Amino acid sequence: MRVMIRNLIGFLGVGLVPVLLSPAMAQWNPGGTPAEQAQLPQVCAVKLRNDDRSAEGQRYLAQFGADNWVHMHHYCYGRVFLLRAAQASTKRDQDYQRSLAVKEFSYVLKAAKPDFWMRPQLNLELGRVHLLLGQAAQATALFSDAIRLNPHYQPAYLALISELRSKGQQATALTVAEEGLRHLPNSAELKKLYFELGGKEPLPTPARAATTGRGAGRDAPPEATRADTSQAESAATERKEAGDSEVAEENAPSEASPASSGQSRNCRFCPPDEVEERWREGFRN
C-alpha cells in the first residue's frame, strides 16, 4: 500500500511540475529578481529593499508622504508583472501577468490618499495595461480621469487621442486635442495632432489662470512624473513602458516656493511650473 501511495504522489508531482513552472502561474516573488529590479525606477529599488531608514529612503518617504509611501511596493509589483508580460511567449501568459499588474496598480489607487500627486500617472499606466488586455472602455475612462486630475498632464491627452483615433472617433479626438492646447498651448505634439484631426487657425484660447490657489501648497507634488508617450501596442512597446515610466526625482525642487508650486493653476495634482517644463522637455527628447 505504501508503495502504491508513493507511486501515486510521484505521478501527481510530475504532472504538476509543468503547471507550477508555467510563466503564467508564476506569481511567486512579485518583488522581482535582481535582474528585474535593475529595470525598475530607482524609487522601486529603494522601496523593494525596504530601505526606509537610509537617506534615500527618507527622501522618498518625505516626497510621497507616509500614507502613500507605505503602499508603493504594490506599484513596483505591477511594474515587475509588466516586465514578465513583455517576456512571456504566449498571449495567455502575457494577459495573466497584465491582469496581475492591473490588480497592483488598482490597489494603489484605492489605498493611497485622494490627493496623492501620482494619481494621474497611475491612471495612465493602468489605462495602458487595460488597452493591452483589449479593454478599451476602461482605458479611455482612466485616461480621462488622468486629464481631470491634472489638465497639464500631456501623456494622458496623447494616449486618449490615440485611442479615440484608432476607433474612428475623430471629432471627439479633436475636442480632446483642443482641451489639451488650452492647458498646454506650447505643446508641439498637441498642435500637430490638432491640425491632423482637422483643427483650424486660430488655435484654442489658452485657459485663464485661476484667481484662487490650491491652498497652502501642501498638495503640490515635490517631484514630477515622467512617462513614455508611445502607445503600448506590442510586447516590445510594453517592455519600453515598463522600463521608462519613471518618477523623476532628479527634477524635484529642494523646496516648493509660491512661484514654482503651481498654485495659480488651481490644480491639486499639477507639478511645480519649473518641474513641468523639464517634464515636457523630456517628452521631446
PyRosetta script that sets phi, psi and omega in degrees:
from pyrosetta import init, pose_from_sequence

init()
pose = pose_from_sequence("MRVMIRNLIGFLGVGLVPVLLSPAMAQWNPGGTPAEQAQLPQVCAVKLRNDDRSAEGQRYLAQFGADNWVHMHHYCYGRVFLLRAAQASTKRDQDYQRSLAVKEFSYVLKAAKPDFWMRPQLNLELGRVHLLLGQAAQATALFSDAIRLNPHYQPAYLALISELRSKGQQATALTVAEEGLRHLPNSAELKKLYFELGGKEPLPTPARAATTGRGAGRDAPPEATRADTSQAESAATERKEAGDSEVAEENAPSEASPASSGQSRNCRFCPPDEVEERWREGFRN")
pose.set_psi(1, -43.7)
pose.set_omega(1, -180.0)
pose.set_phi(2, -62.1)
pose.set_psi(2, -37.9)
pose.set_omega(2, 178.7)
pose.set_phi(3, -63.5)
pose.set_psi(3, -42.0)
pose.set_omega(3, 179.6)
pose.set_phi(4, -63.1)
pose.set_psi(4, -40.5)
pose.set_omega(4, 179.9)
pose.set_phi(5, -65.4)
pose.set_psi(5, -42.8)
pose.set_omega(5, 179.0)
pose.set_phi(6, -62.1)
pose.set_psi(6, -41.7)
pose.set_omega(6, 179.6)
pose.set_phi(7, -64.1)
pose.set_psi(7, -38.6)
pose.set_omega(7, 179.9)
pose.set_phi(8, -66.3)
pose.set_psi(8, -43.5)
pose.set_omega(8, 178.1)
pose.set_phi(9, -62.3)
pose.set_psi(9, -41.4)
pose.set_omega(9, 178.6)
pose.set_phi(10, -62.9)
pose.set_psi(10, -40.7)
pose.set_omega(10, 179.1)
pose.set_phi(11, -64.1)
pose.set_psi(11, -46.5)
pose.set_omega(11, -180.0)
pose.set_phi(12, -64.9)
pose.set_psi(12, -37.7)
pose.set_omega(12, 179.9)
pose.set_phi(13, -62.2)
pose.set_psi(13, -44.5)
pose.set_omega(13, 178.5)
pose.set_phi(14, -62.4)
pose.set_psi(14, -39.6)
pose.set_omega(14, -179.7)
pose.set_phi(15, -68.0)
pose.set_psi(15, -28.3)
pose.set_omega(15, -178.2)
pose.set_phi(16, -84.9)
pose.set_psi(16, -19.1)
pose.set_omega(16, -176.1)
pose.set_phi(17, -55.7)
pose.set_psi(17, -48.9)
pose.set_omega(17, -179.5)
pose.set_phi(18, -59.3)
pose.set_psi(18, -36.0)
pose.set_omega(18, -179.4)
pose.set_phi(19, -68.0)
pose.set_psi(19, -44.5)
pose.set_omega(19, -177.8)
pose.set_phi(20, -66.4)
pose.set_psi(20, -28.6)
pose.set_omega(20, -177.6)
pose.set_phi(21, -92.5)
pose.set_psi(21, -5.5)
pose.set_omega(21, -178.7)
pose.set_phi(22, -62.0)
pose.set_psi(22, 132.4)
pose.set_omega(22, 178.5)
pose.set_phi(23, -56.5)
pose.set_psi(23, -34.4)
pose.set_omega(23, -177.9)
pose.set_phi(24, -66.3)
pose.set_psi(24, -25.7)
pose.set_omega(24, -178.6)
pose.set_phi(25, -98.0)
pose.set_psi(25, 0.3)
pose.set_omega(25, -172.8)
pose.set_phi(26, -84.1)
pose.set_psi(26, 76.6)
pose.set_omega(26, 177.1)
pose.set_phi(27, -88.7)
pose.set_psi(27, -0.3)
pose.set_omega(27, 178.8)
pose.set_phi(28, -63.1)
pose.set_psi(28, 154.6)
pose.set_omega(28, 175.7)
pose.set_phi(29, 50.0)
pose.set_psi(29, 60.6)
pose.set_omega(29, 179.7)
pose.set_phi(30, -64.0)
pose.set_psi(30, -19.2)
pose.set_omega(30, 177.7)
pose.set_phi(31, -73.1)
pose.set_psi(31, -10.6)
pose.set_omega(31, 174.7)
pose.set_phi(32, 89.9)
pose.set_psi(32, 156.9)
pose.set_omega(32, 174.0)
pose.set_phi(33, -78.9)
pose.set_psi(33, 167.5)
pose.set_omega(33, 175.8)
pose.set_phi(34, -55.4)
pose.set_psi(34, -38.2)
pose.set_omega(34, 179.1)
pose.set_phi(35, -65.9)
pose.set_psi(35, -39.2)
pose.set_omega(35, 178.6)
pose.set_phi(36, -69.9)
pose.set_psi(36, -42.1)
pose.set_omega(36, -179.7)
pose.set_phi(37, -62.6)
pose.set_psi(37, -29.8)
pose.set_omega(37, 179.7)
pose.set_phi(38, -66.2)
pose.set_psi(38, -19.3)
pose.set_omega(38, -179.7)
pose.set_phi(39, -94.5)
pose.set_psi(39, -0.8)
pose.set_omega(39, -177.7)
pose.set_phi(40, -92.4)
pose.set_psi(40, 162.4)
pose.set_omega(40, 174.7)
pose.set_phi(41, -59.3)
pose.set_psi(41, 155.4)
pose.set_omega(41, -179.0)
pose.set_phi(42, -59.1)
pose.set_psi(42, -33.3)
pose.set_omega(42, 179.3)
pose.set_phi(43, -59.2)
pose.set_psi(43, -34.4)
pose.set_omega(43, 178.9)
pose.set_phi(44, -74.5)
pose.set_psi(44, -34.3)
pose.set_omega(44, 176.9)
pose.set_phi(45, -59.1)
pose.set_psi(45, -40.8)
pose.set_omega(45, 179.4)
pose.set_phi(46, -71.9)
pose.set_psi(46, -45.5)
pose.set_omega(46, -176.4)
pose.set_phi(47, -65.6)
pose.set_psi(47, -42.9)
pose.set_omega(47, -174.3)
pose.set_phi(48, -73.3)
pose.set_psi(48, -20.4)
pose.set_omega(48, 174.8)
pose.set_phi(49, -95.0)
pose.set_psi(49, 9.0)
pose.set_omega(49, 174.3)
pose.set_phi(50, 52.5)
pose.set_psi(50, 52.6)
pose.set_omega(50, -170.7)
pose.set_phi(51, -106.8)
pose.set_psi(51, 42.2)
pose.set_omega(51, -173.9)
pose.set_phi(52, -65.2)
pose.set_psi(52, -23.1)
pose.set_omega(52, -176.1)
pose.set_phi(53, -83.0)
pose.set_psi(53, -12.9)
pose.set_omega(53, 178.1)
pose.set_phi(54, -72.7)
pose.set_psi(54, 166.6)
pose.set_omega(54, 178.6)
pose.set_phi(55, -61.4)
pose.set_psi(55, -40.7)
pose.set_omega(55, 179.5)
pose.set_phi(56, -66.7)
pose.set_psi(56, -42.0)
pose.set_omega(56, 178.2)
pose.set_phi(57, -62.5)
pose.set_psi(57, -40.2)
pose.set_omega(57, 178.2)
pose.set_phi(58, -65.1)
pose.set_psi(58, -35.8)
pose.set_omega(58, 178.7)
pose.set_phi(59, -65.3)
pose.set_psi(59, -45.7)
pose.set_omega(59, 178.2)
pose.set_phi(60, -64.7)
pose.set_psi(60, -39.5)
pose.set_omega(60, 179.6)
pose.set_phi(61, -58.6)
pose.set_psi(61, -42.0)
pose.set_omega(61, 179.0)
pose.set_phi(62, -69.8)
pose.set_psi(62, -38.0)
pose.set_omega(62, -177.3)
pose.set_phi(63, -71.0)
pose.set_psi(63, -41.3)
pose.set_omega(63, -177.1)
pose.set_phi(64, -86.4)
pose.set_psi(64, -27.0)
pose.set_omega(64, -173.2)
pose.set_phi(65, 87.9)
pose.set_psi(65, 138.6)
pose.set_omega(65, -174.6)
pose.set_phi(66, -58.2)
pose.set_psi(66, -38.5)
pose.set_omega(66, -177.0)
pose.set_phi(67, -68.5)
pose.set_psi(67, -21.7)
pose.set_omega(67, 177.1)
pose.set_phi(68, -97.3)
pose.set_psi(68, -41.2)
pose.set_omega(68, -177.0)
pose.set_phi(69, -59.2)
pose.set_psi(69, -33.9)
pose.set_omega(69, -177.1)
pose.set_phi(70, -62.8)
pose.set_psi(70, -20.4)
pose.set_omega(70, -178.2)
pose.set_phi(71, -102.7)
pose.set_psi(71, -5.2)
pose.set_omega(71, -168.8)
pose.set_phi(72, -68.4)
pose.set_psi(72, -18.1)
pose.set_omega(72, 177.4)
pose.set_phi(73, -63.5)
pose.set_psi(73, -26.6)
pose.set_omega(73, 177.7)
pose.set_phi(74, -68.4)
pose.set_psi(74, -36.2)
pose.set_omega(74, 174.1)
pose.set_phi(75, -61.1)
pose.set_psi(75, -43.2)
pose.set_omega(75, -179.8)
pose.set_phi(76, -66.1)
pose.set_psi(76, -37.6)
pose.set_omega(76, 175.0)
pose.set_phi(77, -58.7)
pose.set_psi(77, -44.0)
pose.set_omega(77, 179.4)
pose.set_phi(78, -59.9)
pose.set_psi(78, -38.7)
pose.set_omega(78, 178.2)
pose.set_phi(79, -66.0)
pose.set_psi(79, -36.8)
pose.set_omega(79, 176.8)
pose.set_phi(80, -63.1)
pose.set_psi(80, -44.7)
pose.set_omega(80, -179.4)
pose.set_phi(81, -63.6)
pose.set_psi(81, -34.0)
pose.set_omega(81, 177.0)
pose.set_phi(82, -68.8)
pose.set_psi(82, -36.0)
pose.set_omega(82, 174.7)
pose.set_phi(83, -61.1)
pose.set_psi(83, -42.3)
pose.set_omega(83, -179.8)
pose.set_phi(84, -68.6)
pose.set_psi(84, -35.7)
pose.set_omega(84, 176.9)
pose.set_phi(85, -62.8)
pose.set_psi(85, -39.1)
pose.set_omega(85, -179.3)
pose.set_phi(86, -65.6)
pose.set_psi(86, -25.8)
pose.set_omega(86, -177.7)
pose.set_phi(87, -99.1)
pose.set_psi(87, -7.0)
pose.set_omega(87, -179.2)
pose.set_phi(88, -69.1)
pose.set_psi(88, 147.5)
pose.set_omega(88, -173.6)
pose.set_phi(89, -94.6)
pose.set_psi(89, -14.1)
pose.set_omega(89, -179.2)
pose.set_phi(90, -124.2)
pose.set_psi(90, 154.6)
pose.set_omega(90, 178.2)
pose.set_phi(91, -61.3)
pose.set_psi(91, -37.1)
pose.set_omega(91, 179.6)
pose.set_phi(92, -61.7)
pose.set_psi(92, -46.3)
pose.set_omega(92, 179.6)
pose.set_phi(93, -66.3)
pose.set_psi(93, -40.8)
pose.set_omega(93, 178.8)
pose.set_phi(94, -59.9)
pose.set_psi(94, -48.0)
pose.set_omega(94, -177.4)
pose.set_phi(95, -67.2)
pose.set_psi(95, -32.8)
pose.set_omega(95, 177.7)
pose.set_phi(96, -63.6)
pose.set_psi(96, -47.4)
pose.set_omega(96, 179.7)
pose.set_phi(97, -64.4)
pose.set_psi(97, -38.4)
pose.set_omega(97, 177.7)
pose.set_phi(98, -63.8)
pose.set_psi(98, -38.9)
pose.set_omega(98, 179.0)
pose.set_phi(99, -63.9)
pose.set_psi(99, -34.1)
pose.set_omega(99, 175.5)
pose.set_phi(100, -66.3)
pose.set_psi(100, -39.8)
pose.set_omega(100, 178.0)
pose.set_phi(101, -63.1)
pose.set_psi(101, -39.8)
pose.set_omega(101, 178.0)
pose.set_phi(102, -57.6)
pose.set_psi(102, -43.9)
pose.set_omega(102, -179.3)
pose.set_phi(103, -63.3)
pose.set_psi(103, -40.8)
pose.set_omega(103, -177.3)
pose.set_phi(104, -69.5)
pose.set_psi(104, -47.3)
pose.set_omega(104, 179.0)
pose.set_phi(105, -62.7)
pose.set_psi(105, -41.3)
pose.set_omega(105, -179.6)
pose.set_phi(106, -63.3)
pose.set_psi(106, -37.5)
pose.set_omega(106, 178.3)
pose.set_phi(107, -59.8)
pose.set_psi(107, -45.5)
pose.set_omega(107, -178.4)
pose.set_phi(108, -62.1)
pose.set_psi(108, -42.2)
pose.set_omega(108, 179.7)
pose.set_phi(109, -62.5)
pose.set_psi(109, -34.4)
pose.set_omega(109, 179.9)
pose.set_phi(110, -78.9)
pose.set_psi(110, -34.9)
pose.set_omega(110, -172.2)
pose.set_phi(111, -88.8)
pose.set_psi(111, -30.0)
pose.set_omega(111, -177.1)
pose.set_phi(112, -71.0)
pose.set_psi(112, 162.5)
pose.set_omega(112, -179.4)
pose.set_phi(113, -65.3)
pose.set_psi(113, 149.6)
pose.set_omega(113, -178.0)
pose.set_phi(114, -57.7)
pose.set_psi(114, -28.7)
pose.set_omega(114, -177.9)
pose.set_phi(115, -98.1)
pose.set_psi(115, 18.5)
pose.set_omega(115, 179.7)
pose.set_phi(116, -60.6)
pose.set_psi(116, 124.9)
pose.set_omega(116, -173.4)
pose.set_phi(117, -68.2)
pose.set_psi(117, -15.7)
pose.set_omega(117, -177.7)
pose.set_phi(118, -88.3)
pose.set_psi(118, -0.2)
pose.set_omega(118, -177.3)
pose.set_phi(119, -56.0)
pose.set_psi(119, -42.5)
pose.set_omega(119, 178.9)
pose.set_phi(120, -57.3)
pose.set_psi(120, -44.3)
pose.set_omega(120, 179.3)
pose.set_phi(121, -66.4)
pose.set_psi(121, -39.4)
pose.set_omega(121, 178.7)
pose.set_phi(122, -62.1)
pose.set_psi(122, -42.1)
pose.set_omega(122, 177.0)
pose.set_phi(123, -62.2)
pose.set_psi(123, -42.0)
pose.set_omega(123, -179.9)
pose.set_phi(124, -63.8)
pose.set_psi(124, -48.8)
pose.set_omega(124, -177.6)
pose.set_phi(125, -64.9)
pose.set_psi(125, -40.7)
pose.set_omega(125, 177.4)
pose.set_phi(126, -64.4)
pose.set_psi(126, -40.2)
pose.set_omega(126, 177.6)
pose.set_phi(127, -61.1)
pose.set_psi(127, -39.3)
pose.set_omega(127, 178.9)
pose.set_phi(128, -64.0)
pose.set_psi(128, -36.9)
pose.set_omega(128, 177.9)
pose.set_phi(129, -67.5)
pose.set_psi(129, -40.9)
pose.set_omega(129, 176.9)
pose.set_phi(130, -60.6)
pose.set_psi(130, -37.3)
pose.set_omega(130, 176.5)
pose.set_phi(131, -60.7)
pose.set_psi(131, -43.5)
pose.set_omega(131, 179.4)
pose.set_phi(132, -63.1)
pose.set_psi(132, -26.9)
pose.set_omega(132, 178.1)
pose.set_phi(133, -88.5)
pose.set_psi(133, 3.8)
pose.set_omega(133, 179.7)
pose.set_phi(134, 77.2)
pose.set_psi(134, 21.3)
pose.set_omega(134, -176.7)
pose.set_phi(135, -107.9)
pose.set_psi(135, 74.3)
pose.set_omega(135, -172.4)
pose.set_phi(136, -66.3)
pose.set_psi(136, -37.4)
pose.set_omega(136, -177.8)
pose.set_phi(137, -62.4)
pose.set_psi(137, -44.0)
pose.set_omega(137, 177.8)
pose.set_phi(138, -63.7)
pose.set_psi(138, -38.7)
pose.set_omega(138, -178.2)
pose.set_phi(139, -64.4)
pose.set_psi(139, -48.7)
pose.set_omega(139, -178.1)
pose.set_phi(140, -64.2)
pose.set_psi(140, -35.0)
pose.set_omega(140, 177.3)
pose.set_phi(141, -64.4)
pose.set_psi(141, -40.5)
pose.set_omega(141, 179.9)
pose.set_phi(142, -69.8)
pose.set_psi(142, -39.6)
pose.set_omega(142, 176.3)
pose.set_phi(143, -61.2)
pose.set_psi(143, -42.4)
pose.set_omega(143, 179.0)
pose.set_phi(144, -64.2)
pose.set_psi(144, -38.8)
pose.set_omega(144, 177.6)
pose.set_phi(145, -62.8)
pose.set_psi(145, -40.1)
pose.set_omega(145, 179.3)
pose.set_phi(146, -61.3)
pose.set_psi(146, -41.2)
pose.set_omega(146, 178.3)
pose.set_phi(147, -66.4)
pose.set_psi(147, -41.5)
pose.set_omega(147, 179.5)
pose.set_phi(148, -61.8)
pose.set_psi(148, -40.6)
pose.set_omega(148, -179.0)
pose.set_phi(149, -70.1)
pose.set_psi(149, -37.9)
pose.set_omega(149, 179.8)
pose.set_phi(150, -142.0)
pose.set_psi(150, 94.8)
pose.set_omega(150, -178.7)
pose.set_phi(151, -63.2)
pose.set_psi(151, -8.4)
pose.set_omega(151, 179.1)
pose.set_phi(152, -101.4)
pose.set_psi(152, 11.7)
pose.set_omega(152, -176.3)
pose.set_phi(153, -91.2)
pose.set_psi(153, 91.3)
pose.set_omega(153, -173.2)
pose.set_phi(154, -57.2)
pose.set_psi(154, -43.9)
pose.set_omega(154, -177.8)
pose.set_phi(155, -55.8)
pose.set_psi(155, -32.1)
pose.set_omega(155, 179.9)
pose.set_phi(156, -68.1)
pose.set_psi(156, -40.3)
pose.set_omega(156, 175.7)
pose.set_phi(157, -61.1)
pose.set_psi(157, -46.2)
pose.set_omega(157, -177.4)
pose.set_phi(158, -62.9)
pose.set_psi(158, -40.8)
pose.set_omega(158, 180.0)
pose.set_phi(159, -66.7)
pose.set_psi(159, -44.0)
pose.set_omega(159, -179.0)
pose.set_phi(160, -66.7)
pose.set_psi(160, -42.5)
pose.set_omega(160, 178.5)
pose.set_phi(161, -61.9)
pose.set_psi(161, -43.8)
pose.set_omega(161, -179.9)
pose.set_phi(162, -60.1)
pose.set_psi(162, -43.8)
pose.set_omega(162, -179.3)
pose.set_phi(163, -67.3)
pose.set_psi(163, -41.9)
pose.set_omega(163, 178.6)
pose.set_phi(164, -63.4)
pose.set_psi(164, -40.4)
pose.set_omega(164, 178.4)
pose.set_phi(165, -64.3)
pose.set_psi(165, -38.5)
pose.set_omega(165, -179.1)
pose.set_phi(166, -65.0)
pose.set_psi(166, -23.0)
pose.set_omega(166, 178.9)
pose.set_phi(167, -97.1)
pose.set_psi(167, 6.4)
pose.set_omega(167, 178.9)
pose.set_phi(168, 76.8)
pose.set_psi(168, 15.1)
pose.set_omega(168, -178.6)
pose.set_phi(169, -93.5)
pose.set_psi(169, 67.1)
pose.set_omega(169, -174.5)
pose.set_phi(170, -63.2)
pose.set_psi(170, -44.1)
pose.set_omega(170, -176.9)
pose.set_phi(171, -63.0)
pose.set_psi(171, -42.4)
pose.set_omega(171, 178.9)
pose.set_phi(172, -67.0)
pose.set_psi(172, -39.3)
pose.set_omega(172, 178.3)
pose.set_phi(173, -62.4)
pose.set_psi(173, -38.8)
pose.set_omega(173, 177.9)
pose.set_phi(174, -63.5)
pose.set_psi(174, -40.1)
pose.set_omega(174, 177.8)
pose.set_phi(175, -60.9)
pose.set_psi(175, -40.0)
pose.set_omega(175, 178.4)
pose.set_phi(176, -65.8)
pose.set_psi(176, -42.1)
pose.set_omega(176, 178.6)
pose.set_phi(177, -62.6)
pose.set_psi(177, -40.3)
pose.set_omega(177, 177.6)
pose.set_phi(178, -61.2)
pose.set_psi(178, -45.2)
pose.set_omega(178, 179.9)
pose.set_phi(179, -64.3)
pose.set_psi(179, -38.8)
pose.set_omega(179, 177.6)
pose.set_phi(180, -61.9)
pose.set_psi(180, -41.8)
pose.set_omega(180, -179.9)
pose.set_phi(181, -69.4)
pose.set_psi(181, -25.3)
pose.set_omega(181, 175.7)
pose.set_phi(182, -64.1)
pose.set_psi(182, -34.4)
pose.set_omega(182, -178.1)
pose.set_phi(183, -98.2)
pose.set_psi(183, -23.0)
pose.set_omega(183, -179.4)
pose.set_phi(184, -129.8)
pose.set_psi(184, 66.6)
pose.set_omega(184, -172.8)
pose.set_phi(185, -64.0)
pose.set_psi(185, -17.7)
pose.set_omega(185, -179.2)
pose.set_phi(186, -98.7)
pose.set_psi(186, 7.4)
pose.set_omega(186, -177.5)
pose.set_phi(187, -74.3)
pose.set_psi(187, 113.1)
pose.set_omega(187, 177.9)
pose.set_phi(188, -65.2)
pose.set_psi(188, -37.2)
pose.set_omega(188, -178.9)
pose.set_phi(189, -64.5)
pose.set_psi(189, -44.6)
pose.set_omega(189, -179.8)
pose.set_phi(190, -70.0)
pose.set_psi(190, -35.3)
pose.set_omega(190, 175.7)
pose.set_phi(191, -61.9)
pose.set_psi(191, -44.1)
pose.set_omega(191, 179.9)
pose.set_phi(192, -60.5)
pose.set_psi(192, -46.4)
pose.set_omega(192, 179.5)
pose.set_phi(193, -65.8)
pose.set_psi(193, -38.5)
pose.set_omega(193, -179.9)
pose.set_phi(194, -57.2)
pose.set_psi(194, -47.1)
pose.set_omega(194, -179.3)
pose.set_phi(195, -73.6)
pose.set_psi(195, -35.8)
pose.set_omega(195, 176.7)
pose.set_phi(196, -61.8)
pose.set_psi(196, -32.4)
pose.set_omega(196, -178.4)
pose.set_phi(197, -86.6)
pose.set_psi(197, 4.0)
pose.set_omega(197, 176.7)
pose.set_phi(198, 100.7)
pose.set_psi(198, 9.4)
pose.set_omega(198, 178.0)
pose.set_phi(199, -67.6)
pose.set_psi(199, 150.3)
pose.set_omega(199, -177.5)
pose.set_phi(200, -122.4)
pose.set_psi(200, 161.3)
pose.set_omega(200, 170.4)
pose.set_phi(201, -70.5)
pose.set_psi(201, 148.0)
pose.set_omega(201, -2.7)
pose.set_phi(202, -77.2)
pose.set_psi(202, 159.6)
pose.set_omega(202, 178.2)
pose.set_phi(203, -67.0)
pose.set_psi(203, 158.5)
pose.set_omega(203, 178.8)
pose.set_phi(204, -54.6)
pose.set_psi(204, 142.2)
pose.set_omega(204, 179.1)
pose.set_phi(205, -67.0)
pose.set_psi(205, 128.6)
pose.set_omega(205, 179.6)
pose.set_phi(206, -58.5)
pose.set_psi(206, 146.0)
pose.set_omega(206, 178.1)
pose.set_phi(207, -63.5)
pose.set_psi(207, 140.6)
pose.set_omega(207, 179.9)
pose.set_phi(208, -74.6)
pose.set_psi(208, 141.6)
pose.set_omega(208, 177.8)
pose.set_phi(209, -63.6)
pose.set_psi(209, 135.4)
pose.set_omega(209, 179.9)
pose.set_phi(210, -67.1)
pose.set_psi(210, 146.3)
pose.set_omega(210, 179.8)
pose.set_phi(211, -86.1)
pose.set_psi(211, -15.4)
pose.set_omega(211, 178.8)
pose.set_phi(212, -108.9)
pose.set_psi(212, 143.5)
pose.set_omega(212, -179.7)
pose.set_phi(213, -82.5)
pose.set_psi(213, -177.2)
pose.set_omega(213, 179.4)
pose.set_phi(214, -103.1)
pose.set_psi(214, 27.1)
pose.set_omega(214, 178.1)
pose.set_phi(215, 107.0)
pose.set_psi(215, -153.7)
pose.set_omega(215, -175.5)
pose.set_phi(216, -83.0)
pose.set_psi(216, 6.3)
pose.set_omega(216, 178.4)
pose.set_phi(217, 88.8)
pose.set_psi(217, 1.9)
pose.set_omega(217, -177.5)
pose.set_phi(218, -72.1)
pose.set_psi(218, -17.0)
pose.set_omega(218, 177.4)
pose.set_phi(219, -86.3)
pose.set_psi(219, -7.6)
pose.set_omega(219, -177.9)
pose.set_phi(220, -67.8)
pose.set_psi(220, 127.5)
pose.set_omega(220, 178.5)
pose.set_phi(221, -66.1)
pose.set_psi(221, 134.2)
pose.set_omega(221, -179.5)
pose.set_phi(222, -75.4)
pose.set_psi(222, -7.4)
pose.set_omega(222, 176.8)
pose.set_phi(223, -149.5)
pose.set_psi(223, 152.4)
pose.set_omega(223, -177.8)
pose.set_phi(224, -87.6)
pose.set_psi(224, 161.1)
pose.set_omega(224, 172.8)
pose.set_phi(225, -100.6)
pose.set_psi(225, 150.9)
pose.set_omega(225, 179.5)
pose.set_phi(226, -136.0)
pose.set_psi(226, 129.4)
pose.set_omega(226, -178.6)
pose.set_phi(227, -137.4)
pose.set_psi(227, 145.1)
pose.set_omega(227, 176.6)
pose.set_phi(228, -64.3)
pose.set_psi(228, 137.2)
pose.set_omega(228, -173.6)
pose.set_phi(229, -95.1)
pose.set_psi(229, -4.4)
pose.set_omega(229, 178.3)
pose.set_phi(230, -72.5)
pose.set_psi(230, 153.7)
pose.set_omega(230, -177.3)
pose.set_phi(231, -85.9)
pose.set_psi(231, 144.7)
pose.set_omega(231, -178.0)
pose.set_phi(232, -87.2)
pose.set_psi(232, 91.7)
pose.set_omega(232, -177.5)
pose.set_phi(233, -114.3)
pose.set_psi(233, -0.1)
pose.set_omega(233, 179.5)
pose.set_phi(234, -152.8)
pose.set_psi(234, 169.2)
pose.set_omega(234, 178.9)
pose.set_phi(235, -63.0)
pose.set_psi(235, -35.7)
pose.set_omega(235, -179.9)
pose.set_phi(236, -65.3)
pose.set_psi(236, -41.9)
pose.set_omega(236, 178.1)
pose.set_phi(237, -66.3)
pose.set_psi(237, -38.7)
pose.set_omega(237, 178.9)
pose.set_phi(238, -62.4)
pose.set_psi(238, -37.6)
pose.set_omega(238, 178.6)
pose.set_phi(239, -63.4)
pose.set_psi(239, -39.9)
pose.set_omega(239, 179.0)
pose.set_phi(240, -63.6)
pose.set_psi(240, -43.6)
pose.set_omega(240, 179.8)
pose.set_phi(241, -63.5)
pose.set_psi(241, -41.8)
pose.set_omega(241, -178.4)
pose.set_phi(242, -63.6)
pose.set_psi(242, -28.3)
pose.set_omega(242, -178.2)
pose.set_phi(243, -96.5)
pose.set_psi(243, -21.5)
pose.set_omega(243, -170.4)
pose.set_phi(244, -103.5)
pose.set_psi(244, -18.6)
pose.set_omega(244, 177.2)
pose.set_phi(245, -70.3)
pose.set_psi(245, 116.7)
pose.set_omega(245, -171.1)
pose.set_phi(246, -124.3)
pose.set_psi(246, 161.1)
pose.set_omega(246, 162.8)
pose.set_phi(247, -101.8)
pose.set_psi(247, 109.3)
pose.set_omega(247, -169.0)
pose.set_phi(248, -84.3)
pose.set_psi(248, 74.4)
pose.set_omega(248, -176.7)
pose.set_phi(249, -66.5)
pose.set_psi(249, -20.2)
pose.set_omega(249, 179.3)
pose.set_phi(250, -68.4)
pose.set_psi(250, -17.2)
pose.set_omega(250, 178.8)
pose.set_phi(251, -91.2)
pose.set_psi(251, -0.2)
pose.set_omega(251, -175.3)
pose.set_phi(252, -71.9)
pose.set_psi(252, 128.9)
pose.set_omega(252, 174.9)
pose.set_phi(253, -69.7)
pose.set_psi(253, 154.6)
pose.set_omega(253, -178.8)
pose.set_phi(254, -65.8)
pose.set_psi(254, -32.7)
pose.set_omega(254, 174.8)
pose.set_phi(255, -155.9)
pose.set_psi(255, 148.1)
pose.set_omega(255, -177.9)
pose.set_phi(256, -81.4)
pose.set_psi(256, 121.3)
pose.set_omega(256, 177.0)
pose.set_phi(257, -103.3)
pose.set_psi(257, 159.0)
pose.set_omega(257, 180.0)
pose.set_phi(258, -56.4)
pose.set_psi(258, -31.4)
pose.set_omega(258, -177.3)
pose.set_phi(259, -75.7)
pose.set_psi(259, -22.5)
pose.set_omega(259, -174.3)
pose.set_phi(260, -116.6)
pose.set_psi(260, 2.9)
pose.set_omega(260, -174.3)
pose.set_phi(261, -84.3)
pose.set_psi(261, -9.1)
pose.set_omega(261, 179.8)
pose.set_phi(262, 77.1)
pose.set_psi(262, 17.2)
pose.set_omega(262, -175.9)
pose.set_phi(263, -62.2)
pose.set_psi(263, -32.7)
pose.set_omega(263, -175.1)
pose.set_phi(264, -68.2)
pose.set_psi(264, -12.3)
pose.set_omega(264, -177.6)
pose.set_phi(265, -91.6)
pose.set_psi(265, -3.1)
pose.set_omega(265, 179.7)
pose.set_phi(266, 52.5)
pose.set_psi(266, 43.7)
pose.set_omega(266, -175.3)
pose.set_phi(267, -129.7)
pose.set_psi(267, 108.2)
pose.set_omega(267, -174.5)
pose.set_phi(268, -63.0)
pose.set_psi(268, -30.5)
pose.set_omega(268, -173.3)
pose.set_phi(269, -103.7)
pose.set_psi(269, 8.6)
pose.set_omega(269, -179.9)
pose.set_phi(270, -80.2)
pose.set_psi(270, 138.7)
pose.set_omega(270, 173.4)
pose.set_phi(271, -74.3)
pose.set_psi(271, 165.1)
pose.set_omega(271, 176.1)
pose.set_phi(272, -56.7)
pose.set_psi(272, 152.8)
pose.set_omega(272, -174.8)
pose.set_phi(273, -55.8)
pose.set_psi(273, -46.7)
pose.set_omega(273, -177.3)
pose.set_phi(274, -63.2)
pose.set_psi(274, -40.1)
pose.set_omega(274, 179.8)
pose.set_phi(275, -68.3)
pose.set_psi(275, -40.7)
pose.set_omega(275, -178.8)
pose.set_phi(276, -64.4)
pose.set_psi(276, -35.3)
pose.set_omega(276, 178.2)
pose.set_phi(277, -63.9)
pose.set_psi(277, -43.0)
pose.set_omega(277, 176.4)
pose.set_phi(278, -64.3)
pose.set_psi(278, -35.9)
pose.set_omega(278, 179.0)
pose.set_phi(279, -61.2)
pose.set_psi(279, -48.0)
pose.set_omega(279, 179.4)
pose.set_phi(280, -65.0)
pose.set_psi(280, -36.5)
pose.set_omega(280, 176.9)
pose.set_phi(281, -60.5)
pose.set_psi(281, -35.3)
pose.set_omega(281, 179.7)
pose.set_phi(282, -63.7)
pose.set_psi(282, -29.7)
pose.set_omega(282, 179.0)
pose.set_phi(283, -70.5)
pose.set_psi(283, -28.3)
pose.set_omega(283, -177.1)
pose.set_phi(284, -80.7)
pose.set_psi(284, -23.7)
pose.set_omega(284, -176.2)
pose.set_phi(285, -85.2)
pose.dump_pdb("model.pdb")
